[in-house]
Amino acid sequence: MNKIGICHHNSHQTVFLAVFVFCFLSGFSAFSQSIVVKGIVKDENTQVPIRDVNIIINGTNQGFVTDHTGRFSLVLDKIPAAITLSCVGYETVYYDIAKISATPLSMIMRPRIYSLKEVEIPAKRFEYVFKDPDYSVLDYEIMDDNILLLIFRYQLKRSELILLTLSGDTITIVPVPEMKPKNLFKDFLGNVHYVSTKGNAFQCFYNDRLKHFGFIYKISFDSLRMMALPFLFTSGDRCYFQEFTPDGFGARIGYYDKEHNKEYIRFLSGETTRDKYYGDLKFYSQWNENLGKTASTIRGSENLRKPTFEADDLHAHRYFNYRKINAPLVKLGENNMAVFNFSEDVIELMDPKGKVYSSIPISFHKENDDNLLATVVNTIVPVSEWKWRGKILVDEYYRNAYTTFQKNGIVQIKKIDLNTGNLTTKFELPFPFPEKILIYKGVAYFLNKDEGHSVKWRLVKLNL
């Protein structure tokens, strides 16, 4: 199940990819007999069990209801499986069951908050996940339902990996498998790898039953990237990818299934951006030509004519600096995906087969200034407007989508309403210039440089 695929265009690499994908997806059918999964559903704030919660196994007609103690028992045909929890007065929760647990599952539901207007939440509810005067946090990742920290001291001469619960309790501390540390890398399967400066990657694994943390695979980081980066995520027995057309204006969305067949399900033409690009090229070409003619007329000699831009320079400048298609694909639950097509000003919600069942117009991204000079100036001179950072953050647990804005180093996280396309509640991060923002289970995590130190970093979390 931990095998990884590779995606390239020549025939040998395509066959290699098919073999990897087939080996990986074979693991999805490992469990053919019925599996009983037990658990309890609790209120996120009070931790009180919730009764009468409707639990649906996605892709089936099977439904279950929690009893008066909040407990439930599910009968699954296979693992992994996805379930949906709903209850009056609570936000709907989507939960992926990836493995058989020896203990009952504990699930939480967040009380629904009804609001008629945008509310700004003060940045008060933050805390440090890890702060040690001798250590600095080099990187972190969400691993299964825990946090994996890569910390170091003495200019990387001493490094460790710390596995923490989401509440901050230490599960285990282990030395890194190879010095010196570079970063952590999470692939499309959810596997976390430790990467050293020597260019090797070690897959991290924690056995909860044996309480053992180990490294089960070693591979060169270049090979790992080559195999993993073409894919975005998995859903059911499919590995999804997004390929861009040679000119960069269009994109194809598809997947590999367990029969190692490559299937395209959606094509984004990028027609609007393409038309604008070539329209601008034509305008600038004509503008330069007219400017050259005007200059030659004034000076009275064609020999003095000198356009502002040469044609080749203009083409190269526009080709490399023009923003082409911007349409990130994200996973929203086991049976839903979304394309945030900023080039066409729309969010498209799709099923696993690529069928669009909802198109929502958006405009919040147009607040961004794409001018390169303006971007450079804004890093030096204070600005008064919030600038869109061009990123989409997804909470895998609650299936919520967020985007970020920045002003003078301060970052705001704004929630995207997937029904209207509008931005709703916003949260301001309490420290300037945060790095690597991740959102999981309604909490925003980010790295921030410690005050008064040039190299020490700390991990901060903020409840959204």
C-alpha positions as a Python dict, from the first residue, in 0.01 Angstrom:
ca = {
    (1, 'M'): (0, 0, 0),
    (2, 'N'): (299, 223, 36),
    (3, 'K'): (412, 180, -325),
    (4, 'I'): (433, 500, -526),
    (5, 'G'): (369, 577, -894),
    (6, 'I'): (564, 769, -1157),
    (7, 'C'): (431, 971, -1451),
    (8, 'H'): (628, 1062, -1765),
    (9, 'H'): (565, 1062, -2136),
    (10, 'N'): (796, 806, -2296),
    (11, 'S'): (688, 442, -2327),
    (12, 'H'): (935, 292, -2075),
    (13, 'Q'): (839, 539, -1805),
    (14, 'T'): (468, 493, -1876),
    (15, 'V'): (501, 116, -1829),
    (16, 'F'): (701, 178, -1509),
    (17, 'L'): (425, 408, -1384),
    (18, 'A'): (157, 150, -1463),
    (19, 'V'): (343, -113, -1260),
    (20, 'F'): (381, 119, -960),
    (21, 'V'): (19, 230, -966),
    (22, 'F'): (-103, -126, -1006),
    (23, 'C'): (107, -243, -709),
    (24, 'F'): (-18, 42, -494),
    (25, 'L'): (-384, 13, -585),
    (26, 'S'): (-382, -361, -535),
    (27, 'G'): (-362, -283, -165),
    (28, 'F'): (-707, -129, -168),
    (29, 'S'): (-866, -468, -221),
    (30, 'A'): (-667, -642, 49),
    (31, 'F'): (-970, -679, 272),
    (32, 'S'): (-1254, -865, 105),
    (33, 'Q'): (-1448, -984, 411),
    (34, 'S'): (-1679, -771, 623),
    (35, 'I'): (-1508, -550, 877),
    (36, 'V'): (-1670, -420, 1195),
    (37, 'V'): (-1560, -75, 1307),
    (38, 'K'): (-1674, 66, 1640),
    (39, 'G'): (-1646, 418, 1776),
    (40, 'I'): (-1799, 712, 1957),
    (41, 'V'): (-1898, 1063, 1844),
    (42, 'K'): (-1842, 1359, 2078),
    (43, 'D'): (-1902, 1733, 2087),
    (44, 'E'): (-1577, 1918, 2005),
    (45, 'N'): (-1624, 2178, 2280),
    (46, 'T'): (-1777, 1979, 2565),
    (47, 'Q'): (-1654, 1627, 2478),
    (48, 'V'): (-2005, 1506, 2559),
    (49, 'P'): (-2124, 1207, 2348),
    (50, 'I'): (-2376, 1299, 2076),
    (51, 'R'): (-2678, 1077, 2020),
    (52, 'D'): (-2877, 1035, 1695),
    (53, 'V'): (-2587, 1115, 1465),
    (54, 'N'): (-2654, 985, 1113),
    (55, 'I'): (-2357, 794, 968),
    (56, 'I'): (-2358, 711, 598),
    (57, 'I'): (-2096, 493, 426),
    (58, 'N'): (-2016, 695, 115),
    (59, 'G'): (-2098, 524, -213),
    (60, 'T'): (-2354, 291, -51),
    (61, 'N'): (-2708, 303, 86),
    (62, 'Q'): (-2595, 182, 427),
    (63, 'G'): (-2678, 408, 719),
    (64, 'F'): (-2622, 391, 1095),
    (65, 'V'): (-2727, 605, 1394),
    (66, 'T'): (-2539, 658, 1721),
    (67, 'D'): (-2713, 538, 2036),
    (68, 'H'): (-2787, 742, 2348),
    (69, 'T'): (-2422, 709, 2455),
    (70, 'G'): (-2292, 839, 2120),
    (71, 'R'): (-2156, 496, 2022),
    (72, 'F'): (-2186, 325, 1685),
    (73, 'S'): (-2089, 4, 1508),
    (74, 'L'): (-2025, 1, 1131),
    (75, 'V'): (-2004, -299, 899),
    (76, 'L'): (-1769, -225, 609),
    (77, 'D'): (-1707, -434, 299),
    (78, 'K'): (-1355, -298, 250),
    (79, 'I'): (-1092, -56, 376),
    (80, 'P'): (-1023, 224, 307),
    (81, 'A'): (-1373, 363, 333),
    (82, 'A'): (-1526, 707, 371),
    (83, 'I'): (-1819, 799, 593),
    (84, 'T'): (-2029, 1110, 642),
    (85, 'L'): (-2156, 1222, 985),
    (86, 'S'): (-2451, 1461, 1013),
    (87, 'C'): (-2663, 1580, 1302),
    (88, 'V'): (-2896, 1871, 1367),
    (89, 'G'): (-2703, 2163, 1520),
    (90, 'Y'): (-2361, 2037, 1404),
    (91, 'E'): (-2144, 2082, 1098),
    (92, 'T'): (-2129, 1784, 864),
    (93, 'V'): (-1810, 1581, 909),
    (94, 'Y'): (-1638, 1357, 652),
    (95, 'Y'): (-1413, 1088, 788),
    (96, 'D'): (-1176, 850, 608),
    (97, 'I'): (-1115, 509, 765),
    (98, 'A'): (-776, 405, 630),
    (99, 'K'): (-691, 114, 858),
    (100, 'I'): (-836, -126, 1114),
    (101, 'S'): (-800, 12, 1465),
    (102, 'A'): (-759, -209, 1772),
    (103, 'T'): (-946, 48, 1980),
    (104, 'P'): (-1281, 222, 1915),
    (105, 'L'): (-1257, 531, 1696),
    (106, 'S'): (-1320, 869, 1855),
    (107, 'M'): (-1481, 1126, 1626),
    (108, 'I'): (-1573, 1484, 1703),
    (109, 'M'): (-1837, 1715, 1560),
    (110, 'R'): (-1825, 2092, 1569),
    (111, 'P'): (-2140, 2282, 1675),
    (112, 'R'): (-2278, 2483, 1384),
    (113, 'I'): (-2237, 2859, 1418),
    (114, 'Y'): (-2496, 3069, 1236),
    (115, 'S'): (-2372, 3408, 1122),
    (116, 'L'): (-2528, 3665, 892),
    (117, 'K'): (-2216, 3871, 833),
    (118, 'E'): (-1841, 3843, 811),
    (119, 'V'): (-1680, 3830, 1152),
    (120, 'E'): (-1313, 3893, 1221),
    (121, 'I'): (-1177, 3666, 1492),
    (122, 'P'): (-899, 3822, 1703),
    (123, 'A'): (-579, 3619, 1707),
    (124, 'K'): (-591, 3525, 2075),
    (125, 'R'): (-638, 3151, 2065),
    (126, 'F'): (-288, 3052, 1962),
    (127, 'E'): (-24, 2844, 2135),
    (128, 'Y'): (319, 2700, 2064),
    (129, 'V'): (318, 2333, 1968),
    (130, 'F'): (689, 2313, 2041),
    (131, 'K'): (919, 2573, 2192),
    (132, 'D'): (1258, 2476, 2328),
    (133, 'P'): (1534, 2733, 2392),
    (134, 'D'): (1795, 2489, 2262),
    (135, 'Y'): (1611, 2361, 1956),
    (136, 'S'): (1456, 2504, 1642),
    (137, 'V'): (1183, 2353, 1426),
    (138, 'L'): (1316, 2286, 1076),
    (139, 'D'): (997, 2133, 932),
    (140, 'Y'): (673, 1957, 1024),
    (141, 'E'): (392, 1750, 871),
    (142, 'I'): (55, 1606, 973),
    (143, 'M'): (118, 1229, 990),
    (144, 'D'): (-191, 1011, 1024),
    (145, 'D'): (-365, 1191, 1313),
    (146, 'N'): (-48, 1326, 1474),
    (147, 'I'): (218, 1593, 1416),
    (148, 'L'): (569, 1498, 1312),
    (149, 'L'): (834, 1759, 1397),
    (150, 'L'): (1186, 1778, 1259),
    (151, 'I'): (1396, 1974, 1509),
    (152, 'F'): (1765, 2062, 1524),
    (153, 'R'): (2033, 2241, 1724),
    (154, 'Y'): (2401, 2335, 1684),
    (155, 'Q'): (2376, 2424, 1314),
    (156, 'L'): (2203, 2094, 1225),
    (157, 'K'): (2470, 1891, 1408),
    (158, 'R'): (2206, 1740, 1636),
    (159, 'S'): (1864, 1657, 1493),
    (160, 'E'): (1563, 1458, 1608),
    (161, 'L'): (1215, 1363, 1499),
    (162, 'I'): (936, 1413, 1751),
    (163, 'L'): (591, 1259, 1706),
    (164, 'L'): (323, 1454, 1895),
    (165, 'T'): (-49, 1418, 1939),
    (166, 'L'): (-263, 1704, 1809),
    (167, 'S'): (-294, 1825, 2167),
    (168, 'G'): (86, 1850, 2196),
    (169, 'D'): (166, 1539, 2401),
    (170, 'T'): (489, 1363, 2305),
    (171, 'I'): (443, 1011, 2165),
    (172, 'T'): (804, 932, 2083),
    (173, 'I'): (1139, 1093, 2002),
    (174, 'V'): (1383, 927, 1759),
    (175, 'P'): (1716, 1028, 1602),
    (176, 'V'): (1713, 1100, 1231),
    (177, 'P'): (1830, 809, 1010),
    (178, 'E'): (2090, 1015, 827),
    (179, 'M'): (2261, 1350, 887),
    (180, 'K'): (2217, 1631, 803),
    (181, 'P'): (1843, 1703, 782),
    (182, 'K'): (1695, 1893, 489),
    (183, 'N'): (1317, 1874, 522),
    (184, 'L'): (1010, 1649, 545),
    (185, 'F'): (815, 1549, 234),
    (186, 'K'): (455, 1425, 222),
    (187, 'D'): (353, 1233, -90),
    (188, 'F'): (9, 1200, -250),
    (189, 'L'): (-59, 882, -49),
    (190, 'G'): (-14, 1067, 279),
    (191, 'N'): (322, 902, 356),
    (192, 'V'): (575, 1131, 525),
    (193, 'H'): (944, 1102, 431),
    (194, 'Y'): (1254, 1234, 606),
    (195, 'V'): (1495, 1392, 354),
    (196, 'S'): (1867, 1441, 424),
    (197, 'T'): (2112, 1681, 262),
    (198, 'K'): (2275, 1376, 101),
    (199, 'G'): (1970, 1343, -122),
    (200, 'N'): (1815, 1035, 40),
    (201, 'A'): (1454, 999, 156),
    (202, 'F'): (1336, 765, 434),
    (203, 'Q'): (966, 685, 472),
    (204, 'C'): (851, 737, 831),
    (205, 'F'): (625, 478, 993),
    (206, 'Y'): (472, 450, 1338),
    (207, 'N'): (316, 129, 1469),
    (208, 'D'): (62, 238, 1726),
    (209, 'R'): (12, -112, 1864),
    (210, 'L'): (383, -177, 1918),
    (211, 'K'): (461, 190, 2000),
    (212, 'H'): (747, 175, 1753),
    (213, 'F'): (870, 448, 1515),
    (214, 'G'): (1083, 335, 1223),
    (215, 'F'): (1192, 399, 865),
    (216, 'I'): (1065, 131, 627),
    (217, 'Y'): (1192, 254, 288),
    (218, 'K'): (1500, 436, 164),
    (219, 'I'): (1507, 597, -180),
    (220, 'S'): (1679, 890, -345),
    (221, 'F'): (1476, 1208, -307),
    (222, 'D'): (1498, 1276, -682),
    (223, 'S'): (1341, 935, -752),
    (224, 'L'): (1073, 996, -490),
    (225, 'R'): (981, 1332, -642),
    (226, 'M'): (977, 1184, -990),
    (227, 'M'): (738, 910, -877),
    (228, 'A'): (513, 1112, -647),
    (229, 'L'): (485, 1468, -782),
    (230, 'P'): (278, 1387, -1094),
    (231, 'F'): (-9, 1282, -864),
    (232, 'L'): (-224, 1505, -644),
    (233, 'F'): (-427, 1265, -428),
    (234, 'T'): (-605, 929, -417),
    (235, 'S'): (-977, 864, -397),
    (236, 'G'): (-1108, 511, -369),
    (237, 'D'): (-891, 299, -598),
    (238, 'R'): (-782, 589, -820),
    (239, 'C'): (-475, 812, -829),
    (240, 'Y'): (-564, 1157, -965),
    (241, 'F'): (-334, 1389, -1159),
    (242, 'Q'): (-342, 1716, -1350),
    (243, 'E'): (-139, 1764, -1668),
    (244, 'F'): (-84, 2096, -1842),
    (245, 'T'): (-85, 2147, -2218),
    (246, 'P'): (249, 2238, -2380),
    (247, 'D'): (157, 2606, -2412),
    (248, 'G'): (59, 2622, -2043),
    (249, 'F'): (-291, 2757, -2103),
    (250, 'G'): (-490, 2434, -2076),
    (251, 'A'): (-499, 2141, -1834),
    (252, 'R'): (-623, 1782, -1834),
    (253, 'I'): (-750, 1608, -1523),
    (254, 'G'): (-742, 1231, -1501),
    (255, 'Y'): (-661, 925, -1295),
    (256, 'Y'): (-499, 582, -1296),
    (257, 'D'): (-717, 298, -1170),
    (258, 'K'): (-617, -42, -1033),
    (259, 'E'): (-624, -191, -1384),
    (260, 'H'): (-338, 57, -1449),
    (261, 'N'): (-544, 238, -1712),
    (262, 'K'): (-492, 607, -1766),
    (263, 'E'): (-822, 789, -1798),
    (264, 'Y'): (-883, 1158, -1869),
    (265, 'I'): (-1205, 1293, -1719),
    (266, 'R'): (-1193, 1671, -1762),
    (267, 'F'): (-1026, 1923, -1992),
    (268, 'L'): (-976, 2289, -1901),
    (269, 'S'): (-924, 2485, -2220),
    (270, 'G'): (-792, 2809, -2068),
    (271, 'E'): (-951, 2991, -2363),
    (272, 'T'): (-1007, 3317, -2176),
    (273, 'T'): (-646, 3345, -2063),
    (274, 'R'): (-515, 3236, -2403),
    (275, 'D'): (-722, 3501, -2583),
    (276, 'K'): (-607, 3769, -2341),
    (277, 'Y'): (-243, 3663, -2378),
    (278, 'Y'): (-240, 3682, -2758),
    (279, 'G'): (-453, 3994, -2751),
    (280, 'D'): (-193, 4164, -2533),
    (281, 'L'): (86, 4046, -2761),
    (282, 'K'): (-91, 4199, -3060),
    (283, 'F'): (-157, 4524, -2875),
    (284, 'Y'): (202, 4567, -2758),
    (285, 'S'): (335, 4477, -3103),
    (286, 'Q'): (116, 4740, -3268),
    (287, 'W'): (193, 4993, -2996),
    (288, 'N'): (568, 4952, -3048),
    (289, 'E'): (529, 4970, -3423),
    (290, 'N'): (328, 5293, -3403),
    (291, 'L'): (571, 5438, -3150),
    (292, 'G'): (861, 5363, -3386),
    (293, 'K'): (683, 5527, -3678),
    (294, 'T'): (606, 5836, -3470),
    (295, 'A'): (968, 5866, -3360),
    (296, 'S'): (1098, 5831, -3717),
    (297, 'T'): (853, 6093, -3841),
    (298, 'I'): (958, 6343, -3577),
    (299, 'R'): (1326, 6289, -3642),
    (300, 'G'): (1279, 6281, -4019),
    (301, 'S'): (1475, 5964, -4080),
    (302, 'E'): (1381, 5596, -4087),
    (303, 'N'): (1736, 5515, -3982),
    (304, 'L'): (1669, 5665, -3641),
    (305, 'R'): (1370, 5444, -3578),
    (306, 'K'): (1418, 5225, -3270),
    (307, 'P'): (1118, 5045, -3114),
    (308, 'T'): (1098, 5025, -2737),
    (309, 'F'): (1096, 4642, -2746),
    (310, 'E'): (1232, 4407, -3008),
    (311, 'A'): (974, 4145, -3114),
    (312, 'D'): (1172, 3851, -2977),
    (313, 'D'): (1232, 4031, -2647),
    (314, 'L'): (864, 4112, -2617),
    (315, 'H'): (760, 3755, -2688),
    (316, 'A'): (1007, 3614, -2434),
    (317, 'H'): (905, 3867, -2171),
    (318, 'R'): (536, 3790, -2207),
    (319, 'Y'): (593, 3413, -2227),
    (320, 'F'): (789, 3387, -1905),
    (321, 'N'): (614, 3653, -1696),
    (322, 'Y'): (251, 3618, -1802),
    (323, 'R'): (34, 3421, -1563),
    (324, 'K'): (-120, 3135, -1761),
    (325, 'I'): (-384, 2890, -1640),
    (326, 'N'): (-428, 2893, -1264),
    (327, 'A'): (-666, 2612, -1174),
    (328, 'P'): (-558, 2401, -874),
    (329, 'L'): (-742, 2073, -820),
    (330, 'V'): (-817, 1970, -461),
    (331, 'K'): (-992, 1680, -290),
    (332, 'L'): (-1306, 1752, -89),
    (333, 'G'): (-1410, 1422, 64),
    (334, 'E'): (-1392, 1075, -82),
    (335, 'N'): (-1649, 1145, -355),
    (336, 'N'): (-1592, 1512, -432),
    (337, 'M'): (-1327, 1728, -597),
    (338, 'A'): (-1304, 2097, -676),
    (339, 'V'): (-1121, 2293, -943),
    (340, 'F'): (-1051, 2650, -837),
    (341, 'N'): (-1031, 2788, -1189),
    (342, 'F'): (-907, 3140, -1123),
    (343, 'S'): (-835, 3188, -1492),
    (344, 'E'): (-1206, 3151, -1569),
    (345, 'D'): (-1334, 3301, -1238),
    (346, 'V'): (-1523, 2991, -1126),
    (347, 'I'): (-1513, 2702, -879),
    (348, 'E'): (-1622, 2372, -1033),
    (349, 'L'): (-1736, 2097, -796),
    (350, 'M'): (-1700, 1752, -955),
    (351, 'D'): (-1770, 1389, -878),
    (352, 'P'): (-1495, 1122, -913),
    (353, 'K'): (-1579, 1082, -1285),
    (354, 'G'): (-1519, 1450, -1356),
    (355, 'K'): (-1885, 1543, -1394),
    (356, 'V'): (-1940, 1903, -1283),
    (357, 'Y'): (-2244, 1923, -1059),
    (358, 'S'): (-2200, 2283, -942),
    (359, 'S'): (-2026, 2593, -1083),
    (360, 'I'): (-1980, 2886, -848),
    (361, 'P'): (-1852, 3224, -975),
    (362, 'I'): (-1569, 3384, -776),
    (363, 'S'): (-1403, 3724, -774),
    (364, 'F'): (-1193, 3743, -455),
    (365, 'H'): (-876, 3652, -648),
    (366, 'K'): (-902, 3966, -860),
    (367, 'E'): (-790, 4173, -565),
    (368, 'N'): (-437, 4053, -633),
    (369, 'D'): (-191, 4278, -816),
    (370, 'D'): (3, 4067, -1068),
    (371, 'N'): (244, 4346, -1156),
    (372, 'L'): (598, 4224, -1084),
    (373, 'L'): (728, 4570, -994),
    (374, 'A'): (438, 4628, -757),
    (375, 'T'): (512, 4297, -585),
    (376, 'V'): (874, 4396, -528),
    (377, 'V'): (783, 4744, -406),
    (378, 'N'): (524, 4603, -163),
    (379, 'T'): (792, 4401, 14),
    (380, 'I'): (984, 4723, 86),
    (381, 'V'): (723, 4997, 117),
    (382, 'P'): (424, 4950, 354),
    (383, 'V'): (94, 4901, 172),
    (384, 'S'): (-262, 4966, 283),
    (385, 'E'): (-441, 4691, 88),
    (386, 'W'): (-456, 4318, 147),
    (387, 'K'): (-304, 4121, -142),
    (388, 'W'): (-424, 3776, -238),
    (389, 'R'): (-141, 3518, -209),
    (390, 'G'): (-284, 3283, -472),
    (391, 'K'): (-304, 2969, -256),
    (392, 'I'): (-584, 2732, -159),
    (393, 'L'): (-569, 2554, 178),
    (394, 'V'): (-796, 2257, 246),
    (395, 'D'): (-892, 2115, 583),
    (396, 'E'): (-892, 1742, 503),
    (397, 'Y'): (-1101, 1659, 809),
    (398, 'Y'): (-1383, 1912, 778),
    (399, 'R'): (-1351, 1948, 396),
    (400, 'N'): (-1338, 2325, 420),
    (401, 'A'): (-1143, 2545, 178),
    (402, 'Y'): (-950, 2860, 270),
    (403, 'T'): (-736, 3118, 94),
    (404, 'T'): (-486, 3373, 225),
    (405, 'F'): (-419, 3746, 195),
    (406, 'Q'): (-111, 3939, 304),
    (407, 'K'): (-34, 4299, 403),
    (408, 'N'): (307, 4413, 529),
    (409, 'G'): (400, 4059, 629),
    (410, 'I'): (76, 3989, 819),
    (411, 'V'): (-137, 3704, 681),
    (412, 'Q'): (-514, 3663, 693),
    (413, 'I'): (-681, 3326, 639),
    (414, 'K'): (-1029, 3354, 489),
    (415, 'K'): (-1280, 3072, 460),
    (416, 'I'): (-1439, 3013, 118),
    (417, 'D'): (-1811, 2940, 110),
    (418, 'L'): (-1836, 2657, -145),
    (419, 'N'): (-2204, 2731, -201),
    (420, 'T'): (-2167, 3097, -294),
    (421, 'G'): (-1798, 3150, -371),
    (422, 'N'): (-1784, 3433, -117),
    (423, 'L'): (-1526, 3476, 156),
    (424, 'T'): (-1671, 3446, 505),
    (425, 'T'): (-1498, 3436, 843),
    (426, 'K'): (-1141, 3561, 845),
    (427, 'F'): (-857, 3491, 1086),
    (428, 'E'): (-542, 3696, 1125),
    (429, 'L'): (-224, 3509, 1214),
    (430, 'P'): (-59, 3666, 1521),
    (431, 'F'): (300, 3674, 1386),
    (432, 'P'): (444, 3829, 1067),
    (433, 'F'): (588, 3634, 774),
    (434, 'P'): (458, 3286, 866),
    (435, 'E'): (585, 2986, 669),
    (436, 'K'): (421, 2656, 567),
    (437, 'I'): (59, 2709, 669),
    (438, 'L'): (-144, 2387, 705),
    (439, 'I'): (-503, 2350, 826),
    (440, 'Y'): (-631, 2033, 988),
    (441, 'K'): (-934, 1968, 1210),
    (442, 'G'): (-1018, 2338, 1231),
    (443, 'V'): (-668, 2440, 1342),
    (444, 'A'): (-415, 2643, 1141),
    (445, 'Y'): (-50, 2542, 1190),
    (446, 'F'): (244, 2752, 1073),
    (447, 'L'): (614, 2809, 1131),
    (448, 'N'): (732, 3142, 1264),
    (449, 'K'): (1077, 3280, 1340),
    (450, 'D'): (1137, 3334, 1710),
    (451, 'E'): (1173, 3696, 1818),
    (452, 'G'): (1532, 3800, 1870),
    (453, 'H'): (1676, 3494, 1694),
    (454, 'S'): (1798, 3477, 1337),
    (455, 'V'): (1773, 3101, 1290),
    (456, 'K'): (1531, 2959, 1548),
    (457, 'W'): (1183, 2868, 1434),
    (458, 'R'): (881, 2752, 1630),
    (459, 'L'): (555, 2579, 1536),
    (460, 'V'): (240, 2772, 1625),
    (461, 'K'): (-122, 2662, 1608),
    (462, 'L'): (-431, 2882, 1594),
    (463, 'N'): (-786, 2756, 1647),
    (464, 'L'): (-1008, 2870, 1360),
}
